[in-house]
């Protein structure tokens, strides 16, 4: 049996957890469910080992979610 993380794809990786939460809220406002992985790992082993927090979505939502996040990112530059 596959676990849920094998059924999802990573749409965003960030080193700061607040960036993941902002992206999650944005996707949610557009009707896309997303899930945060590795959120609690820093408290378990320390931040020195965290390569980035992951925001994952269903594969069928990936293109739409990526487009939304890319549009927001490009408008901030």
N, C-alpha and C positions, 0 to 999 in steps of 0.2 A: 504494500500500500504506500502511495506517495504521500509525503507531508505537504501541507499547504504551500510552503515556500517553493516547492518544485512545480506548482501550478501557476506561479506568478512570475512576472518579469520585472527587473529593476528599471525604473524610469528616471531615478535621480539618486545620486550618491553625493553626500555633503559631509564635511568635517564638523559642521556646527549643527546641533540638533534643532535649533530654532528655525533654520532654513528648511529643514524637512517638515516641521510642523506648519510653516507658512504654505509650502507647496501642497501639503495634504489638505489644508483648509481650502485652498484655491481649487484643487481638483474636486473636492467635495461640493463646492458651490456650483460646479459645472456638472454635477451628477455622476462623478467617477469615484468609485470606492478605491481607497489605497490603504496600504498597510506598512507600518514602520517596523524595520528589522534592525537588530543590533542596538536598540535604544538603551537597554539596561546593561550592556556589556561594559561600559566605562565604570560603572559602580562595582562590577564584579572583578575586573582585572586591572583597572586603571586606564586613564585616557591615553597613556603612551602607546598602547597597543591597538587603539581604535584607528582603523584605516578610513573609516567613513561610515556614516549611518546610511541605510538604504531605504528608499521609498519604492514599494512595489505595487504593481497593478495587475489586473487580469490581462492576459495577452490580447484579448479582443479590444481592450481600451488603450493599449500601448500607444498607437499612433496618435490618437486624439490627445491623450495626456501629454505626450512628448511635444506636440505642437503647441499646446497651451503653455507649458513651461518654457519652451523656447521663445514664444512670443513675449512673455513677461520678461525673460532674461534679456532679450534684445532691446526691449523698450527701456530697460534700466541702464543700458550702456551708452 
